[in-house]
Amino acid sequence: MTPMTPVPYRVAARRADLADTVTLTLEPVAEPIAEPAPGQFTMMYAFGVGEVPISVSRTGPVLEQTVRSVGAVTRAVCATAPGRILGLRGPFGTGWELDAAKGRDLVLAAGGIGLAPLRPLVLAALADRDAYGRIAVLIGTRTPDDLLFAAELDEWRARGAQVEVTVDRPAPGWSGHVGLITGLVGAADIEPALAAAFVCGPEIMMRVTAQALIGRGLPAAHVRLSMERNMRCGLGWCGHCQLGPLLICRDGPVLPYERVLPLMTVREL
Amino acid sequence: MKAMELTDLGPLFEALHGAGRTVVGPTVRDGAIVLAELSSADDLPHGWGVELEPGGYRLRRRSDRAAFAHSAGPQSWKPFLHRPRVKLWEADRTGDGFQIATDSPDPPRYAFLGVRPCDLRAIAIQDRVLMGGRHTDPSYAGRREGALIIAVNCTEPGETCFCVSMGTGPQAGPGYDIALTELLDDGDPRYIAEIGTEAGAAVLADLDAAAARPADVDRARAEVTAAAGRMGREMPAPDLRDLMAGSLGSARWDDVAQRCLTCGNCTMVCPTCFCTRVTDTTDLTGDHAERWQLWDSCFDPDYSLLHGGAVRSSAKSRYRQWLTHKLGTWHDQFGSSGCVGCGRCIVWCPVGIDITAEVDALQAEADSP
């Protein structure tokens, strides 16, 4: 047993969220890995195919990971049937550090699959609802059919969160927002100066969303992003996840916006 | 500290072999001085030196029988500690999943003979990366902890050496078990041996060697000090970390990208470059899987691959990643520079890119109004 040895987990349930996205409920076959914090990730291993870094989409007594099929390994992970076994290593990296935002309003902004790493944060905040001010969840997706966790959003609303969704391209029957997620920032019912923001999505989406939030008066020091780079080990040994001075597997993936901004603006860094 | 005099390295080999150690050191092979398992002191490259230049390496005959009067060769000690290919585990398919078996053979017990001060520092830098963080690489750690290090103070720096400006030589820093200095009298070598650890003292105690004369100890010091004045290269003096951080937009990267072949030789010969890829494979039946850790290079286009494509697709960005990491962001990540001034990347670059010259150019660009 070394840090490179996957720990066997059984797929207890498999839910097809979208055409290309699956949420797996995972149960340890024997010893579990340490409980991940919201924002942390594991390395998920599909036998013989390979390993990929995936953020947890639910943590606590129930572990869930939401995976979009974009390559050979994620395709194999997504196709794993209930009862079959995957390997997990981790958890790795930094979490969202929700505790540091106690007493503040919360803005959670997600682009596409970026909602998955934010989901455990939503659930943690709603589970300790009185510890926070207003909670706004802003979601941008390509089309209404790409909306992740659609069946849960009403429950989040019922438990006291404002949830706003915008789509790039509407479909017949869509009566909600259309356009970039920055268009939702003004609709967030928060007191910006007293809020904290958690943003996950494509880099350009995170940049413009953070800028829009800061433009409304949200302190830059209270904006956190989740970064993505190639990862091979999760342990700080392989070098692949470097972003300038950072090793994303060790220093990230969740990082203060102010730390990442100068790095995000250098092409091909 | 008491120093000993060794007139002949034969007894040292016998003692090391007698202790069950595999002795690895420099020897002439394939037209180069490589590091390989040695059976006796006769295997050492007595009477061989090297001529170095950007993109060039040649053996040359010396007029004496010095064994360690040559600069860094194509290898460092990296392949012996941080192996190029490591099988991490293998697994077999079972009814509903797989069963993993981790094979952990006893690591070899090496004695590294002739570790140059630059390479000694490089080992310390890799220690920090692979053993000094939250997670320890068990393959590296097993080999490292079993290794006895016999350093050689450098009295013969090469044309591409710049250890003085990186603060790593020519006097061996901490980390050796024994440090030798080679003295030549009428062309024949003898050695002043200084003790660094109890393990080193135990080896020397078995040799029945005489205490070194103070005059010889002084002479050894003086020769190493003199070597500091004969460095073939110099890394410019300013704060390299600041220079790298401030040079990300420099035009010099376009210039070097015109020459760089992105072959990755510099990363392979570099004694501190540690990057690996993790590769999962199966046999043809699909029922037996293995995981391997292989040396990788930041010059490989796949190195930075994400689902949308490579983060660093241009040669310019990959060279910039290598140099700014080595000299700059290594400090942020691991608390020191990643460069020890061994000069290998200059010698083994097929187009002779010289990092001291590149840094000079970056500094000049930073200084220009």
Interface residues (C-beta under 8 A of the other chain):
Chain A: M1 T2 P3 M4 T5 P6 P8 R10 V29 Y45 F47 G48 V49 G50 E51 V70 G71 G83 R84 I85 L86 G87 E228 R229 N230 R232 C233 L235 G236 W237 C238 G239 H240 Q242 G244 P245 L246 L247 R250 V266 R267 E268 L269
Chain B: L88 W89 A91 R93 D96 G97 F98 I100 T102 S104 V129 L130 G133 R134 H135 T136 D137 P138 L248 G249 F274 C275 T276 R277 V278 T279 D280 T281 T282 G286 A289 R291 Q293 D296 C298 Y303 S304 L305 L306 H307 V311 R312 S313 S314 K316 S317 Q321 T324 H325 G328 T329 D332 Q333
